[in-house]
Amino acid sequence: MLHLYPTDDGSFTLFHEGLNEIYHSRRGALQESRHVFINAGLLYLLSQKEQINILEVGFGTGLNALLTVDFLLENPEKSVSYTGLETLEVPQELWEALSYPTQAGKPELASHFAQMHQCAWHEPIALTENFTFCKVLQSVAEFDSPACFDVVYFDAFAPKRQPEMWQPEIFAHLFAMMHEGGVLVTYCAKGQVRRDLQSVGFSVERLEGPAGKQEMLRARKGGEVEGWKGGKVKRRKG
Ligand SMILES: C[S@@+](CC[C@H](N)C(=O)[O-])C[C@H]1O[C@@H](n2cnc3c(N)ncnc32)[C@H](O)[C@@H]1O
């Protein structure tokens, strides 16, 4: 059972009764999404490449996808192919009530947002000239793809609520589906999560977190980590 839940920046999120958990930070759904996924993930990789493939683990309300398409409309020289994995569809009355396009100051994106939610699962659509979108109704553990993703928005429920999503096996599976130089970003900065990401081969940076959180993580496949604030990063050989 899902219902609306207000957050501190004025935007709403959803509360999942079964898990007793909310979909975003109570300090602000919009600010968290912009900080963690758009700024630390999308903008970071698009500063290095013109075209990228994004995998979102937990499409949910569609907020991250909406903010991504917003950036692409403002930056027509860049292009993105976006895959959103999900296991639980958000009902229409809830994604409509969230009214994220208006909350984000972009009411003109309402039809893009509706299309994301209403399009068929597993069928890619060209939402704009530079943004291809596909929703996949499948668990991340079962989803498979060639190594093609440049950015992974890892937006699972918190480890204490859904520990099976934060296992080294899941991180290894995502690592295998990513391009060299690709990054996985997550709001979670737990030491165990950082060590598990490192154990499967990622180089991990701790970055300043969104409001209410000291840190977040950005894990890179290959290459050295810039701005590492912690100890020596161990990289798996081979
Ligand atoms: C913290 S919410 C975030 C959702 C979304 N990114 C948003 O901004 O609304 C986590 C999402 O992961 C989804 N999820 C749960 N288990 C999953 C799985 N095994 N594979 C893919 N997604 C899953 C949930 O249904 C939920 O929508």
The ligand as a Tripos MOL2 file, in Angstrom:
@<TRIPOS>MOLECULE
LIG
   27    29     1     0     0
SMALL
NO_CHARGES

@<TRIPOS>ATOM
      1 C1         13.6080    4.2610   -2.8580 C.3       1 LIG1
      2 S1         12.4070    3.8620   -4.0810 S.3       1 LIG1
      3 C2         12.9800    4.9930   -5.3320 C.3       1 LIG1
      4 C3         12.2030    4.9840   -6.5890 C.3       1 LIG1
      5 C4         12.5150    6.0370   -7.6490 C.3       1 LIG1
      6 N1         13.8930    6.1310   -8.0230 N.3       1 LIG1
      7 C5         11.8930    7.3510   -7.3480 C.2       1 LIG1
      8 O1         12.5810    8.3810   -7.4070 O.co2     1 LIG1
      9 O2         10.7070    7.3700   -7.0660 O.co2     1 LIG1
     10 C6         12.9910    2.2310   -4.5670 C.3       1 LIG1
     11 C7         12.3180    1.6230   -5.7580 C.3       1 LIG1
     12 O3         12.9270    0.3790   -6.0590 O.3       1 LIG1
     13 C8         11.9130   -0.5270   -6.4910 C.3       1 LIG1
     14 N2         12.4040   -1.9080   -6.3390 N.ar      1 LIG1
     15 C9         12.2440   -2.7250   -5.2660 C.ar      1 LIG1
     16 N3         12.8140   -3.9140   -5.4990 N.ar      1 LIG1
     17 C10        13.3360   -3.8610   -6.7450 C.ar      1 LIG1
     18 C11        14.0650   -4.7980   -7.5400 C.ar      1 LIG1
     19 N4         14.3510   -6.0340   -7.0840 N.pl3     1 LIG1
     20 N5         14.4620   -4.4170   -8.7780 N.ar      1 LIG1
     21 C12        14.1720   -3.1640   -9.2380 C.ar      1 LIG1
     22 N6         13.5010   -2.2240   -8.5010 N.ar      1 LIG1
     23 C13        13.0870   -2.5740   -7.2890 C.ar      1 LIG1
     24 C14        10.7620   -0.1730   -5.5850 C.3       1 LIG1
     25 O4          9.5180   -0.6700   -6.0600 O.3       1 LIG1
     26 C15        10.8390    1.3510   -5.5650 C.3       1 LIG1
     27 O5         10.1140    1.9000   -6.6270 O.3       1 LIG1
@<TRIPOS>BOND
     1     1     2 1
     2     2     3 1
     3     2    10 1
     4     3     4 1
     5     4     5 1
     6     5     6 1
     7     5     7 1
     8     7     8 2
     9     7     9 1
    10    10    11 1
    11    11    12 1
    12    11    26 1
    13    12    13 1
    14    13    14 1
    15    13    24 1
    16    14    15 ar
    17    14    23 ar
    18    15    16 ar
    19    16    17 ar
    20    17    18 ar
    21    17    23 ar
    22    18    19 1
    23    18    20 ar
    24    20    21 ar
    25    21    22 ar
    26    22    23 ar
    27    24    25 1
    28    24    26 1
    29    26    27 1
@<TRIPOS>SUBSTRUCTURE
     1 LIG1         1 GROUP 0 **** ****
